[in-house]
Structure formats: C-alpha cells, structure tokens
Amino acid sequence: MSTITTENDQYLTYILADGDSQIAVVPERGGIVTSWKIQGKEVFYLDAERFKDPSLSVRGGIPLLFPICGNLPDDTYTLEDDETYQLKQHGFGRTLPWEVTQQSTDDGASITLTLTSSEETLAVYPFDFQLDYIYTLKGNTLEQRFRHTNLSDEPMPFSTGTHPYFAVADKAKLGFDLPSTDYKVKDGNKVFNFDGQFDFTQDEIDVAFINLEDQTATVKDGSSTLTLSFDENYSTLVFWTVKGKDFYCLEPWSGPRNAINTGDFLLSASPQETVETVITMTVS
C-alpha cells in the first residue's frame, strides 16, 4: 500500500511511503529528499543544524544540481553571445523553493515538484524554463525522473545531476563496483587509475570518474547493497567524502565541472523541447 502524508515542523514535508520504505521531501528547501528509511533504517545522512538554517546549503539527503554541476572558475560563465553571467557552485536548483504540482499513489508513491524561471534565475541564467522532477518510491527502489523544458526561443544549455549523501558507519568496510577506473581529482586534469579502494585517511576525497563503461554503480556496506543506476545522459560520476563525517556521496552528473564554458558533455534543449533524465536507487 502506498500513501502520501504531510508534516509541518520548520518546513512543510511530504512523506511518501510504500511498504516498509518511506522518503521525506521538502519542496521549499530546494526540492530535496531529506530522508529515506527502509524498515526503519536510514539510508541518507543529514546535517540537521545546517538544514535548519535557510541561509546555508544543505549537506545531506539528495540536493538537486541545475543548471550546472560543480563549480565554475570565479563562478563565471560566458554564453555564445559573449554575455557573461555568474552562478554559484551547483547552480540554484538546490536552493530555491519548488512547488508540488502532482501526487499519486496508483503505482507506488509519486510526487512531482516544479521549478520555473523567475527574475531571480534570469539574472544568472537567461533562459525561460520549467523543471518537473518526479520522485517515485516503490518498495526499496527510489526513481528520480527529471524533465527539463526550454520555454525560451533559443537553445538552452545545461547540466543536471544529484548530490546524494549516503549514511555510513565505517567507510573502511565499503566495497565499490564502479563503471570506470578512470578518474580526475577536483581541479586537476591528470587521469588516474582506480584500484577499487579509496584512501579514507585523507582529509577529503573529491574525484570525478570519467569514460564510463556502464550506467550502474554498486556499493556494498555489510549486508546491504546500494545500486545506483542512471541513463546515458549522465557522463560523470563524482565521489566525495570528508574525514570524520559519516557519509559518502556518489553523484551522477550529466557533465563535468565547467561544462557550460567548455561544452564538454553539455546538454541542450531546443526551444519548447523537454529533455528527460532518470536516476534510480535500489537498496537490497
């Protein structure tokens, strides 16, 4: 049986439940999924104190990345008309309030969140758009179906992605099966070879896997396995963690950092076109 209910603490929160699985979605805080519990066990990490402060970005759950993934040099990009704009890291999708536009419990629990262009977005990203992001929970599987519609008269370049924070008690016990062995360290161009293990004694690990040979990654943590699948729009898989914090991030990005300047794997929607991308997570 699937249900959708609401709670109102600091923020209005939608609770989607299907069987023994439930997620919490907070539209006004960047359309974020803050929690996913399966048989009472939490899948995601959340920094509760940062979440309570609307002036801070959220560290936890599944922040949404649009219209860029990662950071830009000097937070600046230039379009083909030589106009220059500024966007902060990961863009504005994860910070602006979204609106709930559809709900369904017919086939799992599903909710659609919508974000449309505004004076605020046009000042930093000169395109009219509508984003319809659909979360569907079916048992131990969470599907994220993202629809990016260009309402402008010109092609709309963009990157899309997510930044999920997975809770972990002991990173040293994690086992990885990733779709590439080629990775770059943040702000570096050299390609390294991944041997299957990360050095968690480092203060921070921030690497981007490229040349993906498959669209699925798995992480084993004791008796449970996370399977993260994403369609072929996603070219880059970022791994990030910080020493002393009980999380790791495994982030599907459609394009690498600075793609809006370099054009590297940059997506584009023609006028009135909708580009759809899909990410699926399953815990078994």
N, C-alpha and C positions, 0 to 999 in steps of 0.2 A: 504494500500500500504506500502511495506517495502522498505527501502533504506539504503545504507551504503555509507558514505562520509568520507572524512578526513579533518582534520585541522592541521596546523603546527604552534604552538606557541613555547613554550620551548621544547615540546615533540610532536612527531607525534601522533595524536589522531584520533581514528576511532569512528565515530558517527553512531550508529545503531538506526534506527527509524522504528516504526511500529504503525500506527495510531497516537494517542495522546501521545505515550510513546517513550522515547529515552534514550539510555545509551551512555556514553563515555568510551572508552577503550584505555589505554596507554600501549602498549606492552613493550617498553623499560624500564618502571618503575615497573617491577615486574609483568607484565601482568594484571595490576589492572583495575577494573572498578572504575572510579572516580566519576561518576555522574549517576543518574537515575531520569529523570524528567517525571512526568505524568501530562498532562495538565498544564505544566509549573511549577508544584510544585516539589521541590527537595526532594527525598527520603533519600539520603545519606548526611552525614556530611563529610567535608573535611577540614583539616588544610592546607590551601593554602601555608603558608610560609614553613612548613616542606616539602610539596610536591615539592616546587621549589628547595630544597637543596638535590642533589642526594646523599649526604653523610649521610642523615638522613632517617630512616624508615618512611613510610607513615602512617599518622594517618587519616584515612578516607577511603571512598569507600569500596572495598572488597579486602583486602590483601589476598594472597594465601599462605597456610601453607603446606610446604613439605620440607623434609621428616619427620619432627616432628611437633607436635603441643605443644605449651607452651615451658617451659624452662627445661633444664636438670641440675642436681646438678653439679656445677662447669663447666657447658657447656660441659660435658663429657659423652661419652657412650662407652660401650665395646661390641663387637660382639662375636659370639660363638667361634671364633678362638683366643679369648683373645686379639685381637688387639684393641687398644683404639683410639678414634677419638674425635674431638671437633666440636660441632655445636652450633651456637648461637640460641637464642630464636626463635621459629617458623621455623627454617631452612632457606634455601636460596631461596626458590621459590618466595618469595615476594620481593627479592632484585635484582635478575638477570634479564637481558633483555630477553624477549620472542620474537618469530618470528611469524608473521601472515602467516599461511600456507593454509587457505581456507576461502572463503567468499561465502555467499549465501543469496538470497532474495526470494527463492522459497516458503518457508513456514515460514513466519516470517523473521526477520533479524538475520543472524547467522554468527559468526566469530570463527575460530579455531586458537588458539595460541599454539605454540610448544616450548618446552624447552628440550634440550638434554644434556646428561652428557658431561663434559669437564674436562680438567686438574684441573680447579678450584674446581669443585664439587667432583672429585675423591679424592682430598686431604682430604676432610672432610667426604665423603660418598662413599665408594669404590665399587660402582655399576654403570654399564652402563645402562642408561635408556632413555626412550623417554616419555615425558608428552605431551598429546594433550588435551587441555582444551577448551571446546566448549561453548560459550555463545550464547543463542538463546532468542531473545526478541519477544514475541507475545502479543501485547497489554499490559495489566497490569501484565503480567507474565514474569519473567526472569528465564530461566533454565540454570543451570551450570552443564555440563556433563564432568566429569573428567576421562581421560583414562591414566592409569599408566602402561607402558610397560617395562618389565625387559629384557634388552638386554645382561645381564650377564650370566655366566654359573652356578651361584649359586642362591638360593632363595634370593629375595630382600625384607627385612623387611622395613616397612614404616608406617607412619601415614599421613593422609591427612585431610585438613579442610579449612575453610574460617573464616575471621575475619571481618564481615560486620559492618560498623558504620552507625547506623540509626539516622537521624536527629530528634530532639525532642525539642519542645519549653518549655514544662512543664512536667518534669518526674513524678510529683505527680499525674498527670491525666492519666497515663498509666494504662491499665488493662491487666493482663497476664493470659494466659491459657497455661501452660507448661506441657510437657509429663511426668513429675516426680515431686515428692515433696521431694526427697532425694538429698541433695547437700553437697559438701565439700568446705570449704574455701581454697583458694590457700595456699599451703604448709602445709595444715593440713590433718589429717586422720579421724577426727571425722565426723560422718554423722549427719547433721541437717535436720529438717523438715521445708519445705517452706509453709508458710500460705497464699501465694497468693500475698503478698506485699513485696517490698524492702524498706529498711530504707535509703532514699536518703539524709539524713542529714550526713551520713558517708562521710569521705573524699574520699573513694574508695570502690567499691564493686567488688570483683573478686571471683566468685563461679562457681563450676562445678556441673551440675546436672547429676546424675548417675541413674542406674536402670530404664532406660527409658521404659515406658509402651506403648508409641506410637512414631511415627516418624514425628509428626507435632506440631508446637508451633504457637500460635497466640498472637498478641499484638494489643490492641485497643488504638488508640490515637485520641480522639474526634470522628469525623465522619468517620475516615478511619480505616481499619483493615489490618494489615500485617499478612500473613500466610506464615510460613517458614516450608517447608517440606524437608525431607532428607531420603535417603534409609537406609536399615538396616546395612550398613557398618559403620554408624555413631552411636557410643555408648555414646557419651558425648555431652552435650550442655552447653556451658560456657556463663555466663552473666557477663559483665564487664562495669563499668562506673566510671567516676571521677566527684567529686563535682565541680560545676561551669562550666562544659563543656556541650554543647548542643548536646550530643549524648548518645546512649547506644549501646552496642554490644551484639549480640546474635549469638553465634559461634558454628556451628556443627563441632565436631571433631570426627574422627574415633576412636581415642584412647585418654586416659588421658595424662597428663604430665608424662614424663619419661617412656612412654610405650616401647620405643626402648631398655631400660635397663630391665624393669620388664616383658615385654612380654604381659602386660595387654591389651587385645583387639588390639594387634598389627596386622596389615595387612601384608600379604606376597604375592609376586608374584613369581611364579615359572619361571625358565628360558624360555624366549620367551612368557610368559603369559602377557595378559593385564587385569588389574583389573579396572573395571569401577565403578564410584560412581556418584551419582546425588543429587544435591540440587536445590530446586525450591522456588522462592519467588513470591508471588502474593499480590498486594495492591488493596483493594476494598473499 
